[in-house]
Amino acid sequence: MNLFAKLRQRAEENNPIRIGMIGAGKFGSMFLAQIRRLPGIHLIGVVDLLPETARSNLALVGWQEDRFAAANLDEAAKLGTTYVGEDWRALVEHPQIELIVECTGNPVAAVEHCLGAFAQGKHVVNVTVEADAFCGAGLAQKAREAGLVYSMAYGDQPALTCDLVDWARTCGFNVVAAGRGHKWLPQYRQATPDTVWDHWGLTREQAERGRLNPKMFTAFLDGSKPAIESSAIANATGLDAPSGGLTYPPGAIEDIATLMRPRSEGGQLERKGMVEVISSLTADGEPIPNDIRMGVWVCIEGDTEYLRNCFEEYKVTTDPSGRYVAVYKRWHLIGLELPVSVASVGLRGEPTGAATSFRADAVAMAKKDLAAGEILDGEGGYTVSGGLRPADISVANGYLPLGLAHGAKLKRAMSDGDVVTWADVEIDEAIPAARLRREIERTLPGAGNAA
């Protein structure tokens, strides 16, 4: 890839990629832990609603205090240090910053931040995949119109999956399916921040040590994140969402090729060309050895006898027919891998995954019986979880994207499992995220016929 060599060259030329970061939570902290080791990248500013938390996280990951003690952005840009503050607009407006890393995890705010960055001529690496899931196609289009780059974040599972899909297609393979792993049982859909650590696999003490946000991890456990990330993968790769949502077939890594065959050939896939999530638990809740829970995968097809013979000759693990193969990355390292996106965008002008179409949507579903007047609290909360749907079905039925289920007030009572619609809620459609989503629905429903 030569990205590291190019970073060293930029450092030698005293011309680093100059970036700003919005949000300094867990993902952002992992990124901060790595960029202090890298040449050729200068983090001019970090802004957060709680600047003291950002400073604490910088210290936690090993930054010396004098490196983030700049009095303002101008001083940081001049001295090669970092400023910590709370004004995101000042950050995106600073003339020396060329790239913004959006790392808040708040989908409504993230859309506004991305649009604000584009208006100031800044590229964006969007860590907040919750925003990409329901507005990614519009954000990518706005970036293109401005002559800028919009990218998903390498290290997160969607971008890593896109990388595998691109590898497969560049090699000439037909992509049958792609996706990620997950720890899933149907009852996890009712998980809340109060119960998440009972099922996730960490103790409360471990979670507190890592400064982990229970709401964020609930979004993983209750199926919201799988829906969000599968939507992002589908929209970036041109793969489709299962018509009834994710099915979470359980299996080990060596089972993926067999599971991800079409049902007509004995597999679990609705048809070729889909996204899906593989569960690391059996239906009885038993852990499956050699699982893909924390990883990503792509299933490819040997659609000629010659290719199938090659698989056999080189001892590739296939399905029983010898036709299907799964290639995978078992782990993803979250923000520790994010510098790849910054380098790719800053040095090559290439995203590490970005929406090319609007094919899939993560929609809001009632997590329990809800009364009229209740306020929805978004992914990972107490009121709703996410479900994956094809975009044309979502738009035709007026489903509310999960990313907009933050602070929306219910107009009517809903039963557990009901999909929330736009008509069911009071929502401010003047906010940038709602306006952009409505624009996408008008101009891009069912759009994009990427192969």
C-alpha positions as a Python dict, from the first residue, in 0.01 Angstrom:
ca = {
    (1, 'M'): (0, 0, 0),
    (2, 'N'): (297, 231, 65),
    (3, 'L'): (92, 458, 290),
    (4, 'F'): (347, 456, 571),
    (5, 'A'): (629, 545, 332),
    (6, 'K'): (420, 833, 202),
    (7, 'L'): (352, 951, 559),
    (8, 'R'): (725, 952, 631),
    (9, 'Q'): (783, 1151, 314),
    (10, 'R'): (526, 1410, 421),
    (11, 'A'): (698, 1434, 758),
    (12, 'E'): (1038, 1483, 595),
    (13, 'E'): (890, 1759, 382),
    (14, 'N'): (738, 1921, 693),
    (15, 'N'): (402, 1898, 522),
    (16, 'P'): (187, 1670, 740),
    (17, 'I'): (-178, 1590, 683),
    (18, 'R'): (-345, 1850, 903),
    (19, 'I'): (-656, 1720, 1073),
    (20, 'G'): (-916, 1804, 1333),
    (21, 'M'): (-1126, 1560, 1535),
    (22, 'I'): (-1478, 1605, 1672),
    (23, 'G'): (-1547, 1377, 1968),
    (24, 'A'): (-1294, 1205, 2192),
    (25, 'G'): (-1471, 898, 2329),
    (26, 'K'): (-1355, 536, 2308),
    (27, 'F'): (-1305, 519, 1930),
    (28, 'G'): (-1139, 859, 1926),
    (29, 'S'): (-915, 768, 2218),
    (30, 'M'): (-792, 458, 2037),
    (31, 'F'): (-709, 675, 1737),
    (32, 'L'): (-527, 923, 1962),
    (33, 'A'): (-321, 637, 2104),
    (34, 'Q'): (-185, 560, 1756),
    (35, 'I'): (-138, 893, 1581),
    (36, 'R'): (108, 1010, 1844),
    (37, 'R'): (336, 736, 1704),
    (38, 'L'): (295, 832, 1339),
    (39, 'P'): (489, 1070, 1120),
    (40, 'G'): (315, 1289, 866),
    (41, 'I'): (-9, 1359, 1057),
    (42, 'H'): (-68, 1669, 1268),
    (43, 'L'): (-379, 1675, 1485),
    (44, 'I'): (-433, 2049, 1516),
    (45, 'G'): (-745, 2031, 1729),
    (46, 'V'): (-979, 1806, 1924),
    (47, 'V'): (-1322, 1932, 2020),
    (48, 'D'): (-1566, 1763, 2255),
    (49, 'L'): (-1873, 1867, 2449),
    (50, 'L'): (-1663, 1789, 2757),
    (51, 'P'): (-1311, 1919, 2688),
    (52, 'E'): (-1184, 1796, 3023),
    (53, 'T'): (-1285, 1443, 2928),
    (54, 'A'): (-1094, 1481, 2603),
    (55, 'R'): (-785, 1597, 2795),
    (56, 'S'): (-821, 1308, 3037),
    (57, 'N'): (-841, 1060, 2749),
    (58, 'L'): (-535, 1211, 2582),
    (59, 'A'): (-341, 1158, 2905),
    (60, 'L'): (-485, 808, 2942),
    (61, 'V'): (-349, 696, 2604),
    (62, 'G'): (-1, 836, 2667),
    (63, 'W'): (9, 1194, 2543),
    (64, 'Q'): (236, 1428, 2737),
    (65, 'E'): (43, 1727, 2867),
    (66, 'D'): (256, 1983, 2683),
    (67, 'R'): (152, 1826, 2351),
    (68, 'F'): (-213, 1925, 2399),
    (69, 'A'): (-171, 2249, 2592),
    (70, 'A'): (-203, 2491, 2297),
    (71, 'A'): (-401, 2803, 2387),
    (72, 'N'): (-591, 2808, 2058),
    (73, 'L'): (-602, 2650, 1712),
    (74, 'D'): (-366, 2906, 1559),
    (75, 'E'): (-99, 2831, 1819),
    (76, 'A'): (-143, 2457, 1769),
    (77, 'A'): (-108, 2492, 1393),
    (78, 'K'): (205, 2704, 1428),
    (79, 'L'): (384, 2499, 1695),
    (80, 'G'): (284, 2150, 1584),
    (81, 'T'): (87, 2083, 1902),
    (82, 'T'): (-282, 2016, 1964),
    (83, 'Y'): (-561, 2237, 2096),
    (84, 'V'): (-849, 2095, 2298),
    (85, 'G'): (-1178, 2285, 2301),
    (86, 'E'): (-1552, 2256, 2247),
    (87, 'D'): (-1633, 2469, 1938),
    (88, 'W'): (-1670, 2236, 1640),
    (89, 'R'): (-1747, 2521, 1403),
    (90, 'A'): (-1417, 2689, 1484),
    (91, 'L'): (-1244, 2360, 1411),
    (92, 'V'): (-1401, 2303, 1068),
    (93, 'E'): (-1349, 2668, 975),
    (94, 'H'): (-978, 2675, 1056),
    (95, 'P'): (-792, 2737, 729),
    (96, 'Q'): (-501, 2500, 792),
    (97, 'I'): (-713, 2194, 870),
    (98, 'E'): (-775, 1984, 559),
    (99, 'L'): (-952, 1681, 701),
    (100, 'I'): (-1210, 1631, 976),
    (101, 'V'): (-1251, 1307, 1169),
    (102, 'E'): (-1612, 1292, 1293),
    (103, 'C'): (-1604, 1074, 1601),
    (104, 'T'): (-1900, 1174, 1817),
    (105, 'G'): (-2121, 866, 1779),
    (106, 'N'): (-2422, 1100, 1764),
    (107, 'P'): (-2585, 1050, 1422),
    (108, 'V'): (-2787, 1371, 1415),
    (109, 'A'): (-2490, 1584, 1516),
    (110, 'A'): (-2256, 1393, 1287),
    (111, 'V'): (-2458, 1476, 976),
    (112, 'E'): (-2443, 1845, 1067),
    (113, 'H'): (-2070, 1823, 1133),
    (114, 'C'): (-2003, 1651, 799),
    (115, 'L'): (-2208, 1904, 605),
    (116, 'G'): (-2036, 2188, 789),
    (117, 'A'): (-1697, 2043, 701),
    (118, 'F'): (-1788, 2014, 332),
    (119, 'A'): (-1903, 2377, 333),
    (120, 'Q'): (-1553, 2473, 450),
    (121, 'G'): (-1374, 2259, 191),
    (122, 'K'): (-1270, 1981, 430),
    (123, 'H'): (-1255, 1609, 359),
    (124, 'V'): (-1435, 1391, 616),
    (125, 'V'): (-1362, 1053, 769),
    (126, 'N'): (-1688, 964, 939),
    (127, 'V'): (-1647, 728, 1232),
    (128, 'T'): (-2013, 774, 1325),
    (129, 'V'): (-2149, 489, 1116),
    (130, 'E'): (-2491, 551, 1272),
    (131, 'A'): (-2506, 862, 1052),
    (132, 'D'): (-2372, 681, 747),
    (133, 'A'): (-2641, 413, 778),
    (134, 'F'): (-2926, 651, 701),
    (135, 'C'): (-2753, 945, 528),
    (136, 'G'): (-2433, 799, 380),
    (137, 'A'): (-2550, 818, 19),
    (138, 'G'): (-2639, 1185, 62),
    (139, 'L'): (-2317, 1270, 244),
    (140, 'A'): (-2106, 1103, -22),
    (141, 'Q'): (-2296, 1290, -292),
    (142, 'K'): (-2253, 1625, -116),
    (143, 'A'): (-1880, 1558, -88),
    (144, 'R'): (-1851, 1475, -458),
    (145, 'E'): (-2040, 1790, -551),
    (146, 'A'): (-1788, 1991, -347),
    (147, 'G'): (-1487, 1809, -497),
    (148, 'L'): (-1411, 1647, -161),
    (149, 'V'): (-1372, 1298, -17),
    (150, 'Y'): (-1614, 1139, 227),
    (151, 'S'): (-1503, 812, 384),
    (152, 'M'): (-1608, 550, 632),
    (153, 'A'): (-1358, 467, 905),
    (154, 'Y'): (-1106, 188, 859),
    (155, 'G'): (-1093, -27, 1171),
    (156, 'D'): (-1470, -31, 1197),
    (157, 'Q'): (-1629, -339, 1047),
    (158, 'P'): (-1806, -175, 749),
    (159, 'A'): (-1487, -30, 600),
    (160, 'L'): (-1299, -356, 660),
    (161, 'T'): (-1578, -549, 489),
    (162, 'C'): (-1569, -307, 196),
    (163, 'D'): (-1196, -371, 172),
    (164, 'L'): (-1255, -747, 145),
    (165, 'V'): (-1529, -699, -115),
    (166, 'D'): (-1304, -472, -318),
    (167, 'W'): (-1023, -726, -296),
    (168, 'A'): (-1254, -1003, -419),
    (169, 'R'): (-1391, -803, -710),
    (170, 'T'): (-1048, -675, -808),
    (171, 'C'): (-934, -1038, -823),
    (172, 'G'): (-1225, -1112, -1055),
    (173, 'F'): (-1443, -1309, -814),
    (174, 'N'): (-1819, -1293, -791),
    (175, 'V'): (-1919, -1177, -442),
    (176, 'V'): (-2199, -1394, -309),
    (177, 'A'): (-2229, -1231, 33),
    (178, 'A'): (-2037, -1019, 281),
    (179, 'G'): (-2075, -905, 635),
    (180, 'R'): (-1958, -926, 992),
    (181, 'G'): (-1990, -1144, 1298),
    (182, 'H'): (-2195, -1091, 1610),
    (183, 'K'): (-2293, -1250, 1939),
    (184, 'W'): (-2665, -1296, 1889),
    (185, 'L'): (-2969, -1450, 2050),
    (186, 'P'): (-3320, -1316, 1979),
    (187, 'Q'): (-3373, -1215, 2342),
    (188, 'Y'): (-3079, -974, 2322),
    (189, 'R'): (-3306, -737, 2130),
    (190, 'Q'): (-3446, -629, 2469),
    (191, 'A'): (-3102, -551, 2615),
    (192, 'T'): (-3062, -213, 2786),
    (193, 'P'): (-2771, -19, 2936),
    (194, 'D'): (-2867, -174, 3270),
    (195, 'T'): (-2827, -532, 3145),
    (196, 'V'): (-2567, -514, 2870),
    (197, 'W'): (-2267, -625, 3078),
    (198, 'D'): (-2457, -936, 3189),
    (199, 'H'): (-2436, -1067, 2833),
    (200, 'W'): (-2158, -886, 2648),
    (201, 'G'): (-1863, -1078, 2788),
    (202, 'L'): (-1700, -810, 3003),
    (203, 'T'): (-1745, -740, 3372),
    (204, 'R'): (-1869, -401, 3482),
    (205, 'E'): (-1521, -340, 3625),
    (206, 'Q'): (-1356, -410, 3289),
    (207, 'A'): (-1606, -183, 3115),
    (208, 'E'): (-1537, 99, 3360),
    (209, 'R'): (-1161, 53, 3322),
    (210, 'G'): (-1195, 93, 2946),
    (211, 'R'): (-1432, 389, 2986),
    (212, 'L'): (-1684, 201, 2776),
    (213, 'N'): (-2022, 359, 2713),
    (214, 'P'): (-2296, 109, 2809),
    (215, 'K'): (-2542, 268, 2565),
    (216, 'M'): (-2299, 219, 2279),
    (217, 'F'): (-2239, -144, 2369),
    (218, 'T'): (-2611, -205, 2410),
    (219, 'A'): (-2645, -93, 2049),
    (220, 'F'): (-2410, -376, 1955),
    (221, 'L'): (-2584, -638, 2164),
    (222, 'D'): (-2946, -556, 2077),
    (223, 'G'): (-2893, -583, 1703),
    (224, 'S'): (-2888, -211, 1630),
    (225, 'K'): (-2521, -197, 1534),
    (226, 'P'): (-2541, -504, 1310),
    (227, 'A'): (-2833, -340, 1127),
    (228, 'I'): (-2652, -6, 1108),
    (229, 'E'): (-2326, -154, 986),
    (230, 'S'): (-2493, -392, 742),
    (231, 'S'): (-2678, -95, 595),
    (232, 'A'): (-2349, 89, 551),
    (233, 'I'): (-2188, -216, 389),
    (234, 'A'): (-2478, -266, 149),
    (235, 'N'): (-2486, 98, 44),
    (236, 'A'): (-2110, 105, -14),
    (237, 'T'): (-2076, -226, -198),
    (238, 'G'): (-2402, -255, -391),
    (239, 'L'): (-2502, -569, -205),
    (240, 'D'): (-2864, -603, -94),
    (241, 'A'): (-3035, -640, 243),
    (242, 'P'): (-3242, -952, 314),
    (243, 'S'): (-3607, -870, 254),
    (244, 'G'): (-3708, -966, 608),
    (245, 'G'): (-3399, -839, 787),
    (246, 'L'): (-3087, -1008, 918),
    (247, 'T'): (-3120, -1377, 1007),
    (248, 'Y'): (-2796, -1428, 1208),
    (249, 'P'): (-2719, -1788, 1107),
    (250, 'P'): (-2484, -1941, 1367),
    (251, 'G'): (-2151, -2087, 1263),
    (252, 'A'): (-1774, -2099, 1294),
    (253, 'I'): (-1535, -1945, 1043),
    (254, 'E'): (-1510, -2273, 854),
    (255, 'D'): (-1892, -2279, 823),
    (256, 'I'): (-1932, -1941, 652),
    (257, 'A'): (-1892, -2069, 296),
    (258, 'T'): (-2156, -2336, 358),
    (259, 'L'): (-2398, -2101, 533),
    (260, 'M'): (-2359, -1825, 277),
    (261, 'R'): (-2479, -2028, -17),
    (262, 'P'): (-2823, -1955, -158),
    (263, 'R'): (-3104, -2151, 4),
    (264, 'S'): (-3161, -2321, -330),
    (265, 'E'): (-2815, -2479, -285),
    (266, 'G'): (-2853, -2575, 81),
    (267, 'G'): (-2735, -2252, 242),
    (268, 'Q'): (-2902, -1978, 446),
    (269, 'L'): (-2881, -1693, 196),
    (270, 'E'): (-3197, -1553, 41),
    (271, 'R'): (-3010, -1519, -289),
    (272, 'K'): (-2666, -1424, -415),
    (273, 'G'): (-2546, -1068, -360),
    (274, 'M'): (-2655, -1005, 1),
    (275, 'V'): (-2525, -875, 332),
    (276, 'E'): (-2565, -1093, 640),
    (277, 'V'): (-2434, -1137, 995),
    (278, 'I'): (-2297, -1464, 1137),
    (279, 'S'): (-2374, -1543, 1501),
    (280, 'S'): (-2109, -1677, 1739),
    (281, 'L'): (-2370, -1859, 1950),
    (282, 'T'): (-2579, -2164, 1879),
    (283, 'A'): (-2957, -2134, 1904),
    (284, 'D'): (-2919, -2275, 2257),
    (285, 'G'): (-2676, -2001, 2353),
    (286, 'E'): (-2360, -2213, 2347),
    (287, 'P'): (-2040, -2042, 2224),
    (288, 'I'): (-1917, -2164, 1886),
    (289, 'P'): (-1539, -2230, 1874),
    (290, 'N'): (-1336, -2040, 1613),
    (291, 'D'): (-1608, -1779, 1573),
    (292, 'I'): (-1610, -1463, 1362),
    (293, 'R'): (-1779, -1249, 1631),
    (294, 'M'): (-1529, -963, 1614),
    (295, 'G'): (-1439, -998, 1249),
    (296, 'V'): (-1557, -954, 892),
    (297, 'W'): (-1585, -1185, 593),
    (298, 'V'): (-1665, -1210, 224),
    (299, 'C'): (-1800, -1519, 49),
    (300, 'I'): (-1681, -1566, -309),
    (301, 'E'): (-1774, -1812, -581),
    (302, 'G'): (-1570, -2042, -799),
    (303, 'D'): (-1810, -2026, -1089),
    (304, 'T'): (-1591, -2223, -1330),
    (305, 'E'): (-1439, -2568, -1306),
    (306, 'Y'): (-1092, -2414, -1336),
    (307, 'L'): (-1144, -2191, -1032),
    (308, 'R'): (-1281, -2481, -828),
    (309, 'N'): (-980, -2688, -924),
    (310, 'C'): (-752, -2406, -808),
    (311, 'F'): (-930, -2399, -471),
    (312, 'E'): (-868, -2771, -437),
    (313, 'E'): (-503, -2755, -548),
    (314, 'Y'): (-419, -2480, -300),
    (315, 'K'): (-604, -2645, -10),
    (316, 'V'): (-865, -2372, 27),
    (317, 'T'): (-1146, -2447, 271),
    (318, 'T'): (-1471, -2450, 74),
    (319, 'D'): (-1832, -2553, 117),
    (320, 'P'): (-1902, -2924, 48),
    (321, 'S'): (-1954, -2857, -322),
    (322, 'G'): (-1614, -2691, -361),
    (323, 'R'): (-1781, -2388, -515),
    (324, 'Y'): (-1793, -2130, -232),
    (325, 'V'): (-1508, -1986, -25),
    (326, 'A'): (-1503, -1744, 269),
    (327, 'V'): (-1214, -1501, 314),
    (328, 'Y'): (-1208, -1322, 647),
    (329, 'K'): (-1035, -1097, 894),
    (330, 'R'): (-1106, -1237, 1238),
    (331, 'W'): (-1049, -921, 1439),
    (332, 'H'): (-1110, -552, 1392),
    (333, 'L'): (-911, -307, 1598),
    (334, 'I'): (-1152, -13, 1592),
    (335, 'G'): (-981, 326, 1629),
    (336, 'L'): (-635, 170, 1637),
    (337, 'E'): (-671, 118, 1260),
    (338, 'L'): (-825, 457, 1182),
    (339, 'P'): (-495, 612, 1066),
    (340, 'V'): (-534, 405, 748),
    (341, 'S'): (-840, 615, 655),
    (342, 'V'): (-664, 941, 736),
    (343, 'A'): (-366, 839, 525),
    (344, 'S'): (-577, 709, 238),
    (345, 'V'): (-789, 1022, 218),
    (346, 'G'): (-509, 1268, 297),
    (347, 'L'): (-245, 1117, 69),
    (348, 'R'): (-440, 953, -213),
    (349, 'G'): (-777, 1122, -205),
    (350, 'E'): (-938, 778, -177),
    (351, 'P'): (-1204, 677, 77),
    (352, 'T'): (-1185, 354, 271),
    (353, 'G'): (-1545, 277, 184),
    (354, 'A'): (-1825, 519, 100),
    (355, 'A'): (-2187, 486, -3),
    (356, 'T'): (-2241, 458, -377),
    (357, 'S'): (-2616, 392, -356),
    (358, 'F'): (-2915, 373, -124),
    (359, 'R'): (-3000, 5, -103),
    (360, 'A'): (-3045, -65, 266),
    (361, 'D'): (-3172, 111, 576),
    (362, 'A'): (-3151, 62, 953),
    (363, 'V'): (-3500, 132, 1087),
    (364, 'A'): (-3629, 195, 1439),
    (365, 'M'): (-3827, -84, 1608),
    (366, 'A'): (-4002, -69, 1943),
    (367, 'K'): (-3794, -257, 2200),
    (368, 'K'): (-4093, -293, 2433),
    (369, 'D'): (-4453, -175, 2451),
    (370, 'L'): (-4441, 204, 2431),
    (371, 'A'): (-4703, 460, 2530),
    (372, 'A'): (-4808, 766, 2336),
    (373, 'G'): (-4597, 1061, 2446),
    (374, 'E'): (-4283, 857, 2522),
    (375, 'I'): (-3955, 999, 2398),
    (376, 'L'): (-3740, 768, 2186),
    (377, 'D'): (-3379, 746, 2300),
    (378, 'G'): (-3209, 608, 1988),
    (379, 'E'): (-2982, 312, 1938),
    (380, 'G'): (-2860, 139, 2250),
    (381, 'G'): (-3126, 286, 2475),
    (382, 'Y'): (-3441, 163, 2644),
    (383, 'T'): (-3708, 227, 2379),
    (384, 'V'): (-3596, 117, 2032),
    (385, 'S'): (-3355, -115, 1855),
    (386, 'G'): (-3254, -133, 1491),
    (387, 'G'): (-3363, -363, 1213),
    (388, 'L'): (-3221, -392, 861),
    (389, 'R'): (-3457, -345, 566),
    (390, 'P'): (-3414, -293, 191),
    (391, 'A'): (-3425, 81, 119),
    (392, 'D'): (-3718, 59, -121),
    (393, 'I'): (-3928, -120, 141),
    (394, 'S'): (-3828, 130, 409),
    (395, 'V'): (-3914, 432, 199),
    (396, 'A'): (-4238, 284, 63),
    (397, 'N'): (-4360, 216, 418),
    (398, 'G'): (-4240, 544, 565),
    (399, 'Y'): (-4015, 374, 819),
    (400, 'L'): (-3824, 602, 1054),
    (401, 'P'): (-3447, 558, 1026),
    (402, 'L'): (-3293, 459, 1356),
    (403, 'G'): (-3053, 752, 1336),
    (404, 'L'): (-3345, 994, 1374),
    (405, 'A'): (-3501, 815, 1672),
    (406, 'H'): (-3322, 1049, 1913),
    (407, 'G'): (-3559, 1267, 2113),
    (408, 'A'): (-3856, 1197, 1885),
    (409, 'K'): (-4190, 1194, 2067),
    (410, 'L'): (-4438, 914, 1994),
    (411, 'K'): (-4781, 1020, 1876),
    (412, 'R'): (-4937, 681, 1946),
    (413, 'A'): (-4882, 369, 2151),
    (414, 'M'): (-4670, 96, 1993),
    (415, 'S'): (-4624, -273, 2063),
    (416, 'D'): (-4295, -449, 2113),
    (417, 'G'): (-4143, -524, 1772),
    (418, 'D'): (-4344, -266, 1575),
    (419, 'V'): (-4146, -67, 1320),
    (420, 'V'): (-4169, 306, 1391),
    (421, 'T'): (-4273, 530, 1101),
    (422, 'W'): (-4230, 899, 1034),
    (423, 'A'): (-4604, 935, 1093),
    (424, 'D'): (-4572, 784, 1441),
    (425, 'V'): (-4348, 1059, 1582),
    (426, 'E'): (-4316, 1429, 1632),
    (427, 'I'): (-3978, 1522, 1488),
    (428, 'D'): (-3812, 1845, 1381),
    (429, 'E'): (-3771, 1798, 1007),
    (430, 'A'): (-3581, 2125, 983),
    (431, 'I'): (-3264, 1980, 1135),
    (432, 'P'): (-2989, 1906, 878),
    (433, 'A'): (-3003, 1528, 930),
    (434, 'A'): (-3379, 1510, 866),
    (435, 'R'): (-3356, 1744, 565),
    (436, 'L'): (-3079, 1540, 408),
    (437, 'R'): (-3259, 1213, 472),
    (438, 'R'): (-3577, 1348, 312),
    (439, 'E'): (-3371, 1462, 14),
    (440, 'I'): (-3225, 1111, -18),
    (441, 'E'): (-3573, 960, -5),
    (442, 'R'): (-3693, 1192, -281),
    (443, 'T'): (-3397, 1150, -512),
    (444, 'L'): (-3238, 815, -433),
    (445, 'P'): (-3505, 561, -324),
    (446, 'G'): (-3404, 223, -457),
    (447, 'A'): (-3122, 398, -641),
    (448, 'G'): (-2785, 255, -729),
    (449, 'N'): (-2755, -62, -926),
    (450, 'A'): (-2392, -133, -849),
    (451, 'A'): (-2287, -481, -956),
}
